[in-house]
């Protein structure tokens, strides 16, 4: 099974554009979508509706929006980084925000990357292709923590 991309996105239109961009970029990895910060943490920590999820569906990369309901993306980032079992999961902040404070908070929380969502769909396809190439092909994932 190819590594999973976990998309944490509450906006249906943005999620569909992301899915279409990855399809057009020919990124064949499964794109698993969750809708808010609570569900993202449940997926990553195998809780709630995701308690039965096996290790073969661990994400190779998490695409995390900042502005999410229930728990925002920056809190998800802090929680993931604080836990030894998930602290090395690559997290790319994929957000419409371009605010300096959000970029700074993401990097202070140890995000691996910060990408502003391109408004232009053709640029978004290029971004999806580059995300797929780097995080799913070139990047060597950290081994599982004991």
C-alpha positions in Angstrom: 0.0 0.0 0.0 1.3 3.5 -0.9 1.7 5.9 2.0 -1.3 8.0 2.9 -1.6 11.7 2.7 -3.7 13.0 5.6 -5.6 16.2 4.6 -7.0 18.1 7.5 -9.4 20.6 5.9 -12.9 21.8 7.0 -13.7 23.6 3.8 -15.4 21.2 1.2 -14.4 23.4 -1.8 -10.7 23.5 -0.7 -10.7 19.8 0.0 -12.1 19.0 -3.4 -9.6 21.4 -5.1 -6.8 19.6 -3.2 -8.1 16.2 -4.3 -8.4 17.4 -7.9 -4.9 19.0 -7.9 -3.3 15.8 -6.6 -5.2 13.8 -9.2 -4.1 16.1 -12.0 -0.5 16.0 -10.6 -0.7 12.2 -10.9 0.0 11.7 -7.2 -1.5 8.2 -6.7 -1.3 8.0 -2.9 -4.5 7.8 -1.0 -5.7 11.2 0.2 -7.5 10.7 3.5 -9.6 13.7 4.6 -10.6 14.6 8.1 -12.7 17.7 8.8 -11.4 19.3 12.0 -8.6 19.2 14.6 -10.3 16.7 16.9 -10.7 14.2 14.1 -7.1 14.8 13.0 -5.9 13.9 16.4 -8.2 10.9 16.6 -6.8 9.7 13.2 -3.2 10.2 14.2 -3.6 8.6 17.7 -6.0 5.9 16.5 -8.9 7.0 18.7 -12.7 7.2 18.3 -13.8 6.4 14.8 -10.2 5.7 13.8 -9.4 3.3 16.7 -9.3 0.3 14.4 -7.0 2.0 11.8 -3.9 -0.1 11.1 -0.3 1.1 10.9 -0.4 0.7 7.1 -2.5 3.8 7.0 -0.1 6.0 9.0 0.3 9.2 7.0 3.5 9.9 5.1 2.7 13.6 5.4 -0.1 15.6 7.0 -1.5 18.6 5.1 -2.8 20.7 8.0 -5.0 23.9 7.7 -4.6 26.4 10.5 -8.2 27.6 10.8 -10.1 24.6 11.8 -13.2 24.0 14.0 -13.0 22.5 17.5 -9.2 22.5 17.7 -7.2 24.8 15.4 -4.3 23.5 13.3 -1.6 25.1 15.5 -2.9 23.2 18.5 -3.0 20.0 16.5 0.6 20.6 15.5 1.7 21.2 19.2 -0.1 18.1 20.3 1.4 15.9 17.6 4.9 17.2 18.3 4.5 16.7 22.1 3.9 12.9 21.7 6.9 10.6 21.1 4.8 8.3 18.8 3.9 11.1 16.3 6.5 13.9 16.8 8.4 13.0 13.6 5.4 12.8 11.3 6.0 15.4 8.5 3.5 18.2 8.8 2.9 20.8 6.1 0.8 23.7 7.0 -1.4 24.2 3.9 -3.4 27.2 4.5 -4.9 30.3 3.0 -3.2 32.4 5.7 -0.2 34.5 4.8 0.0 36.2 8.2 3.5 36.5 9.6 2.2 35.5 13.0 0.8 32.2 11.6 4.0 31.3 9.8 6.0 32.1 12.9 3.7 30.1 15.1 3.8 27.1 12.7 7.6 27.1 12.6 7.9 27.6 16.3 5.6 24.5 16.6 8.0 22.6 14.4 6.0 22.4 11.2 8.1 21.0 8.4 6.8 23.4 5.9 4.3 26.3 5.4 2.6 26.6 2.1 0.0 29.2 1.3 -2.8 27.7 -0.8 -2.5 29.0 -4.3 -5.6 30.7 -5.5 -4.9 29.8 -9.2 -5.7 26.1 -9.8 -2.8 25.6 -12.2 -0.4 26.8 -9.5 -2.1 24.5 -7.1 -1.5 21.5 -9.4 2.2 22.4 -9.5 2.3 22.7 -5.7 0.5 19.3 -5.4 3.1 17.7 -7.7 6.0 19.2 -5.8 4.5 18.1 -2.4 4.0 14.6 -3.7 7.5 14.4 -5.2 9.2 15.7 -2.1 7.2 14.2 0.8 6.2 10.9 -0.8 9.2 10.1 -3.1 12.3 11.9 -2.0 11.9 12.3 1.7 13.0 9.5 3.9 10.5 9.1 6.8 11.7 8.7 10.3 11.5 5.1 11.6 8.6 4.3 14.0 9.3 5.2 17.6 9.7 2.2 19.8 
